[in-house]
Amino acid sequence: MKKATAVLVVLVAAAGGCANYITTSELASRLDGRVQTDGVPHRATVIGAGHEIRVESGTSVVFIDGRPIILHQPARLENGTLKVSDEIFRFIPPAPPRIGVIPPLPTPTPTPPLPMRYQINHVVIDPGHGGENLGADYAGIREKTINLDIAMKLADELRKQGMQVTLTRTDDSFVSLDQRSEVANAAQADLFVAIHANAARNRTASGIEIFYLAESFTHASQYYDDVTRAAELNTKNLLSPGPADEGKIPPPVSPAQLAQWRRQSYELAQYIEDAMVTKLSAQSRGIKPQRYMVLKSTCSPAVLVEVGFLSNFTERSRLADPGYRTRVALALADGILSYRQAYELTHPSARQP
C-alpha cells in the first residue's frame, strides 16, 4: 500500500524556557515576504524566502512547506493580531546567500502529484452506538444491535473478497467517538464506513442517507477547515498514538491530503448509494456534508451510512429481519467493492498482482 510520508519534528523545551512571540507580519518582514489571509483573523499564511508557512491560533502545529512542525508554545491571537513563537526560525531553511550576480531562477518544474493511497485493501467498519448507548430504540428494536449485525455481515463479505477488515467493536460494548477514529488512524485504514439507523419525529420519514465530512464547519465553538483539522489531527495523533494494543502514531497529514480524502469520501458515498438503491429498492435522501465526530477525526476517506429509519414502521420491520440485514450488508459491500474497482481503473498501480 502506498502511503504519503512526512517528517514530524517535535521540540523538547528546555526547563524554565519562555518563548518570545512575533507577529506574522514581523515574520513575513524577516523573510522579505508577505502575509496572506482569507479574512479569518486567527489563521494566516506567510510566504517568503521560498517558503510557505501556515499559522493557526490556539495550536502548536505550524506547517512549513506543507510539513507539520510542533512548537513548544501555541500561536495566539492578541487584540486581533496573530502571533507565533520565534522558535519557528529554527525550522525555516535559510535562503541561499546572495554573492555576486544573482543567477537566473531555474525553470519551474511541475508540482508532483499528491501522494495517494493507491491500494484499497483495509476497511475499518464502525457499528454505531453500543453498550449503554442504545441509539434509536423503537418497539424493542435497538439501533446498536442492528448496526452491529450489519457490520459483522459486511465484514464477512469483504473478507471473502480478500479485503482486510477491522471493526471498532465486535460485541455490545461502548466505544467512545474518539476511540473509533483512533482505531482507524492507528490501522492506517484505506476506508472508514460507519453504520447507523435513522430516526425522526415524523414517523413517515424513510430512506437511506449517506454523510461525508463538510469542507468547513463549527464544532464546540471552534471553526474548522482543512488547515485547522490537519493541525488538530497531527497534535492529537502525536499525543494519543492509537489504542493501547496498537501504540502506532499515524503519519502526519496535510490540508491537501484532507481535501483529497473528502473528494474520495463523496465518490465512495456515490457508489454505496447506487448499490443500496439498486439492490434494496431503497429510496435515497441524498449524500450530504456533515460535521460528525467520527468523520472529523478520521485520517482516511470516511462515510457514515444511515441504512433506514427505525421510527418508520415499514423500515423498522425490514431492519428487524436478519435476512434483510444480510441484503443491506451485501449492498454495502457491493458499493465498497465497486468503488475499489473504479479506483483501480483510474490508478493502474493499485491493481493486485
C-alpha positions in Angstrom: 0.0 0.0 0.0 1.5 3.3 -1.0 1.2 5.9 1.8 2.1 9.6 1.9 5.2 10.0 4.1 6.3 13.1 6.0 8.6 14.0 8.8 7.2 15.2 12.1 9.5 17.4 14.2 8.9 17.6 17.9 10.5 20.2 20.1 11.5 19.5 23.6 11.6 22.7 25.6 14.4 23.4 28.0 13.4 23.6 31.6 12.1 27.0 32.6 12.3 28.2 29.0 10.0 31.0 27.8 9.1 31.7 24.2 9.2 35.1 22.6 6.4 35.9 20.2 6.4 37.8 16.9 3.6 38.8 14.7 3.0 37.1 11.4 3.7 40.5 9.8 7.1 40.6 11.5 7.8 37.0 10.4 7.0 38.0 6.8 9.3 41.0 7.1 12.2 38.9 8.3 11.6 36.6 5.2 11.2 39.5 2.8 7.8 38.2 2.1 4.1 38.8 2.7 1.1 37.7 4.8 -1.8 36.1 3.0 -5.2 35.8 4.8 -8.7 34.7 3.9 -10.4 37.2 6.1 -10.2 35.0 9.2 -8.0 36.7 11.9 -6.9 33.5 13.7 -5.3 32.0 10.6 -2.6 33.3 8.2 -0.1 32.1 5.6 3.3 33.7 5.4 5.0 33.5 2.0 8.6 34.5 1.7 12.2 33.3 1.1 10.9 30.5 -1.0 8.7 29.1 1.8 5.0 28.9 2.7 4.3 28.9 6.4 0.7 28.3 7.8 -0.1 29.5 11.3 -3.2 28.9 13.3 -4.1 30.5 16.6 -4.5 28.0 19.5 -2.3 25.2 18.1 1.4 24.5 18.5 1.4 22.9 15.0 2.6 25.1 12.1 3.0 23.9 8.5 6.3 24.9 6.8 6.1 24.0 3.1 3.3 21.5 3.9 5.4 19.8 6.7 3.9 19.8 10.2 6.2 21.2 12.9 5.2 21.2 16.6 6.5 24.2 18.5 6.8 24.5 22.3 4.2 27.2 22.5 0.9 27.6 20.5 0.3 30.5 18.3 -2.1 33.1 19.8 -4.3 36.0 18.9 -3.7 39.2 20.8 -6.0 42.2 20.1 -6.7 40.9 16.7 -3.1 40.3 15.8 -1.8 36.7 15.2 1.5 35.9 16.8 3.8 32.8 16.7 6.7 31.7 18.8 10.0 33.0 17.4 11.4 29.4 17.8 9.9 28.9 14.4 13.1 30.3 12.9 14.9 27.1 14.0 12.9 25.2 11.4 12.8 27.5 8.4 15.6 26.5 6.0 17.8 29.6 5.2 17.7 31.2 1.8 20.8 30.8 -0.3 23.4 33.6 0.2 23.5 36.4 -2.4 27.0 36.5 -3.7 28.0 38.4 -6.8 25.5 38.2 -9.6 22.2 36.5 -8.7 21.8 33.6 -11.1 18.6 33.3 -13.0 15.9 31.3 -11.4 15.7 27.7 -12.6 12.9 26.7 -14.9 9.9 25.8 -12.7 9.1 22.2 -12.6 5.6 20.9 -12.3 4.4 20.2 -8.8 4.4 16.4 -8.3 1.0 14.9 -7.8 -0.2 14.5 -4.2 0.8 11.0 -2.9 -2.3 8.8 -2.7 -3.2 5.6 -1.0 -3.4 3.6 -4.2 -4.3 0.2 -3.0 -7.7 -0.1 -1.2 -7.3 -3.1 1.0 -8.1 -2.2 4.6 -11.6 -1.1 5.6 -12.5 -0.1 9.1 -16.2 -0.7 9.8 -17.8 1.3 12.7 -21.0 -0.1 14.1 -22.6 3.0 15.7 -23.5 3.1 19.4 -23.1 0.1 21.7 -23.2 -0.7 25.4 -25.2 1.8 27.4 -25.5 3.9 24.2 -28.6 2.3 22.6 -29.0 4.6 19.7 -32.6 4.8 18.4 -34.9 2.4 20.2 -38.4 1.6 18.8 -40.7 -1.3 19.8 -37.7 -3.1 21.4 -35.7 -2.8 18.2 -32.4 -1.2 19.2 -30.2 0.6 16.8 -27.0 -0.6 18.4 -28.0 -4.2 17.7 -29.0 -3.5 14.1 -25.7 -1.7 13.4 -23.5 -4.5 14.8 -25.3 -7.2 12.9 -25.0 -5.4 9.6 -21.4 -4.6 10.3 -20.4 -8.2 11.1 -22.1 -9.4 7.9 -20.4 -6.7 5.9 -17.0 -7.6 7.4 -17.6 -11.3 6.5 -18.4 -10.4 2.9 -15.5 -8.1 2.4 -13.1 -10.7 3.8 -14.5 -13.2 1.4 -13.5 -10.8 -1.3 -9.9 -10.7 0.0 -10.1 -7.4 1.9 -8.7 -6.7 5.4 -11.3 -5.6 7.8 -11.2 -4.1 11.3 -14.3 -3.4 13.4 -14.4 -0.7 16.1 -16.5 -3.1 18.2 -17.4 -6.8 17.8 -19.8 -7.0 20.7 -22.3 -5.0 22.7 -19.6 -2.7 24.2 -19.4 1.0 24.5 -16.7 2.7 22.4 -16.2 6.4 22.5 -16.2 8.5 19.4 -12.5 9.4 19.8 -11.6 5.7 20.2 -13.4 4.8 17.0 -11.3 7.2 15.0 -8.2 6.2 16.8 -8.7 2.6 15.7 -9.0 3.7 12.1 -6.0 6.0 12.3 -3.7 3.5 14.1 -4.6 0.9 11.5 -3.9 3.5 8.7 -7.2 2.4 7.1 -7.9 2.9 3.4 -11.6 3.5 4.0 -13.8 4.1 7.1 -17.5 3.2 7.0 -19.8 4.0 9.9 -23.1 2.2 10.1 -26.2 3.7 11.7 -30.0 3.5 11.6 -32.0 6.7 11.4 -34.9 8.1 13.5 -37.2 11.1 13.2 -40.2 12.6 14.9 -42.0 12.4 11.6 -42.8 8.7 11.5 -43.3 8.8 7.8 -39.7 9.8 7.1 -37.9 7.0 5.2 -35.0 6.1 3.1 -31.2 5.9 3.3 -28.8 8.8 3.8 -25.1 8.9 3.5 -22.9 11.6 5.0 -19.3 12.7 4.4 -17.4 15.5 6.2 -18.2 19.1 5.3 -15.4 21.3 3.9 -15.8 23.7 6.8 -17.9 23.9 9.9 -18.1 25.0 13.5 -17.9 22.4 16.3 -17.8 23.3 20.0 -17.5 27.0 19.1 -14.3 26.2 17.1 -14.2 26.9 13.4 -12.7 24.0 11.3 -11.4 23.8 7.8 -8.7 21.6 6.2 -5.9 23.7 7.8 -7.3 23.6 11.3 -8.2 19.9 11.0 -4.7 19.0 9.9 -3.2 20.8 12.8 -5.6 19.2 15.3 -5.2 15.7 13.9 -1.4 15.8 13.9 -1.4 17.1 17.5 -3.9 14.5 18.7 -2.2 11.6 16.9 1.1 12.5 18.5 -0.3 12.8 22.0 -2.6 9.8 21.7 -1.0 7.2 19.5 -4.0 5.0 18.9 -5.3 2.1 21.1 -3.1 0.7 23.8 -2.7 -2.6 21.9 -1.5 -0.8 18.8 0.6 2.1 20.0 1.1 3.4 16.5 1.4 7.1 15.6 -0.2 7.7 12.2 1.9 9.7 9.7 1.2 13.4 9.6 -1.5 14.7 7.3 -1.6 17.9 5.3 -4.6 20.1 4.4 -4.3 19.0 0.8 -4.5 15.3 1.9 -7.7 16.0 3.9 -9.2 17.8 0.8 -8.3 14.7 -1.3 -9.9 12.3 1.2 -13.1 14.4 1.3 -13.4 14.1 -2.5 -12.8 10.3 -2.2 -15.4 10.1 0.6 -18.0 11.7 -1.7 -17.1 9.3 -4.5 -17.4 6.3 -2.1 -20.8 7.6 -1.0 -22.0 7.7 -4.6 -21.1 4.0 -5.1 -22.7 2.9 -1.9 -25.8 4.9 -2.6 -26.1 3.4 -6.1 -25.7 -0.1 -4.8 -28.3 0.3 -2.0 -30.9 1.9 -4.3 -30.4 -0.8 -6.9 -30.2 -3.9 -4.7 -32.6 -2.9 -1.9 -35.0 -0.7 -4.0 -34.3 1.9 -1.3 -35.3 5.5 -1.5 -32.2 7.8 -1.2 -32.5 11.0 0.8 -29.2 12.0 -0.7 -25.4 12.4 0.0 -24.9 15.2 2.5 -21.9 17.0 4.2 -22.0 16.9 8.0 -19.7 17.5 10.9 -20.0 14.2 12.7 -17.1 13.5 15.1 -16.1 10.1 13.7 -15.7 11.7 10.3 -13.9 14.8 11.6 -11.3 12.8 13.5 -10.6 10.1 10.9 -7.5 10.2 8.7 -8.9 8.5 5.6 -11.9 8.7 3.2 -14.8 8.2 5.6 -18.6 8.0 5.3 -21.5 7.4 7.6 -24.4 5.4 6.3 -27.9 5.6 7.7 -29.5 2.3 6.5 -33.1 3.2 7.2 -35.5 4.7 9.8 -36.3 2.7 12.9 -39.0 5.3 13.6 -40.8 4.2 10.4 -42.9 1.1 10.9 -42.2 -0.4 7.4 -38.4 0.2 7.6 -38.2 -0.9 11.2 -39.9 -4.2 10.2 -37.4 -4.7 7.4 -34.4 -4.0 9.6 -35.7 -6.4 12.3 -35.4 -9.2 9.7 -32.0 -10.8 9.7 -32.4 -11.7 6.1 -32.9 -8.1 5.1 -29.9 -7.0 7.2 -27.9 -9.5 5.2 -29.1 -7.8 2.0 -28.1 -4.5 3.4 -24.6 -5.8 4.2 -24.3 -7.2 0.7 -25.4 -3.9 -0.9 -22.8 -2.0 1.2 -20.1 -4.5 0.2 -21.1 -4.1 -3.4 -20.7 -0.3 -3.2 -17.3 -0.5 -1.5 -16.0 -3.1 -4.0 -17.4 -1.2 -7.0 -15.6 1.9 -5.7 -12.4 0.0 -5.3 -12.7 -1.4 -8.8 -13.3 2.0 -10.3 -10.4 3.4 -8.3 -8.1 0.8 -9.7 -9.1 1.6 -13.2 -8.1 5.2 -12.6 -4.9 4.2 -10.8 -3.5 1.0 -12.5 -0.7 0.7 -9.9 -3.4 -0.1 -7.4 -4.2 -3.4 -9.0 -3.2 -6.6 -7.3 -0.6 -8.8 -8.9 
